[in-house]
C-alpha cells in the first residue's frame, strides 16, 4: 500500500466511525421517542437494527487491525488506530443501551406510564448533544472540546438521581406501580451509562491527540 493509499484508508476509517456514531445517535433518539409514544413496533425495529451497529463495529475493528498489521504505523497514526478500536467499542455499547431502552418499552406492553416523561427525554437530549460534540472533537482533534463533555455528564447524573428519587416516592405511595416504575429507573440508568460512554470516548480523543492518558470523567456532582 502506498503512502497516499494508506492515508486514504485512514480517512475512510474515520468516516466509518462518524457513520457508526450517527447510527448510534439515531438509535438513542428513536428509543426514547418510542417509549414516550409507547410505539412497540419502532422499539422492535431498534432491537433488530442493533445487529447493524454491532456489524459496523466489527468491520471497523477488522480494518484497524489490518492497517496496524500491514502498515506498522507509528506515533500519531498508531494512537489514532488504537483509539478508534476503543471508540467503536463504546459506541457499540451505547447502541446496546439504546436497544435496552427499546426492550424495556416492549416489556411494558400496553400498560400506561406511571408519570409523564420529562426528565428522561432531557437526559437523552443531553447525551445526544454530548455525542455530537464528541464526534466533532474527534474530527477536529479538539482536546478542549473533548474535555468540556464531563460538565454535561454531571447534568445527566443529576437528572438520573432526581428521577430515581421521584420514582422511589411514587413506589412508596403506591406499591402496585413498583414494576412499572422500576422499568423507568432502568431506562434512566441506560441513559446515564450512555453519557458515561461518551466521556470514555472523549478521553480517547485526548489520548489520540496528546499521547497522554487522562481521567476527565471526574464528576463534580
N, C-alpha and C positions, 0 to 999 in steps of 0.2 A: 504494500500500500504506500503510495507516495505521500509526502507531507501534506499536500493540498487535499488529497482524498481523506487523509486522517482527520484534518480539521473539519472537513465537511461532515464526516461521521460524528464528530463531537457535537457539532451544531445540530445535526439531525437528532442525536440522542437527547440534547437539552429540549428540543421542541417536543419530543415524545413525553418528557417529564411534564411539560406545560399541558399537553393534551390530557395526560393522566390526571393532573390537578383539576382540569375543567370537568372531567368525568366524575371525580370525587365531589366537587362543589355542587354539581347538578344532583347527585345522589343525596347529599345532605339537605339541600333545599327542598327537593321533592319529598323526602321522607317526613319532614316536619309539616309540609303542606298537606300531605296525605293524612297525617294524624289529625291536623286541625279540621280537615274536611271529612274525616272518617271515611276516606276513599281506600277501600281494601284492595281494589284491583290495581291501583297505582302502586300500593305497597308491595304487592306480589311481583310487579314488574321490577321494582327496585331490588328486591331479593334476587330475582333472576339475573339482572344486569350486573350484580356484584361479581359474577364469574368473568365478565369482560374486564372489570378493573383488575381482578387477580391475574388474568392473562396478560394484560398490559404490563403489570409489574414484572412477570416472568420474562417477557420479551425484552424489556429494558435491561434486566439483570444479565440476560444472555449476551446482549450487545456490549455491555460494560465489561464483562469477563473476557469476551473475545478481544476487545481492544487492549485490555491490560495484558493478556497473554501474548498477543501478536505484535504489539507496538512498544511494549515495555516503557510506558510513559513515565516521566519524571516530574518532580516538583508540582507545579500548579495543575497540570493535566492529571496527574495521579490523584491529587486531592479532589479534583472535580469528579473523577470517575468513582472513587470510593465514597464520596459524599452522595452522589446520585444513588448508589446502592442503598445507602441508609435512608435517603429521602423517599424513595419509592416504597420502601418497607412501611414507613409511617403513613404515606398516602394510602397504601393498601389497607392498613389498619383503620384509617379513617373511613374508608369505604365499608369496612366491616361494621363500624359503629352506626353508619347510616343504615345499613342493612338491618342492624339490631333494632333500630327505631321502627323500621318498616315491619319487622316481625312482631314487635310489641303491638302495633296497630292491628295486625291480623289477629293476634291473640285476644285483643279486647273485643273483637267481633262487633256486634251492633249495640253494645252497651254504651250509654252516654258517658261523656267525660264528667269527672267529679267536680271540675272547676273550669272556667274559661281559660284557654291557653293565652297567657300574656307574656310571662317571663321566659317560657320555653322558646317561643319564636325570637325573643330578644337574644337569648343565648345563641341560637342558630345564626342570627344576623351578625353578631359579633364574631363568631367563629368563622363565618364565610368572609367577613372583612379581613380577619387575620390571615386567612389562607391567601386571599387576593394580594395582600401586602407582601406576604412571604414569597409568593411566586414572582412578584415584581423585584423584590430584593435579590432573588436568585438570578433573574435575567440581567439586572444591572450590577450585580456583585456589590450590593449596597449593604454594608455591615451595620451602619447606623439605623437603617430602616428595619433590618432584621432584629436588632436589639430592642426596638420600641415595642415589639409584639408582646413582650411579657407584661406590659402595662394593661393591655387589653385582656390578657389571660386572667388578671386579677378581677376584672369585671365579671367574667364568666364564672369564676369561683364564687364570687359574692352572690350572683343570681342563683347558682346551684344551692348554696346554703339557705337562701331565702325560700326557694321552692321546697326544699326538704322540711324546713320549719313549718311552712304553711300547710303542707300536706300531712305532717305529723299531727297538727292541731285538728285538722278535719277528721283524721282517723280516730283520734281520741273522742271526738264529739259524736262520731257515727261509725262504730266498728264494722258495719255492713259494707262500707266502701273501701275497706283496707286493701283488698286485692286490686281494685281499680286505681287507687291512689299509689299503690306500690308500682304499678306499671309506669305511671308518670315519673316517679322517682328514678326508675331505670332509664327512662328517656333522658331526663336531666343529666344523669351520670354519663350516658353516652356522649352528650354534647360537651360535658366538662372534659371528657377524655379526648375528644376531637381537638379542643383548644390546646390541651397539653401536647398532642402530637404535632400541632403546628409550631409550638415553641421548640420542639425537638428539631424540626426542620430548620428553624431559624438558627439554632446552634450549629448545625452542619454547614449552613451558608457562611457563618462567621469563620469556621474552620477552613472551608474551601478557599476563602479569600486570604485569610491571615496565616493559616497553618497552625493556629493555636486553638486548643480545646477550651471552651469557656462554658461555664454554667450560667446561662442567662435566665433560665426558668426558675428564678427565686422569687416566690410570691411575697408581695408587700402586704397582702391582705391578711 
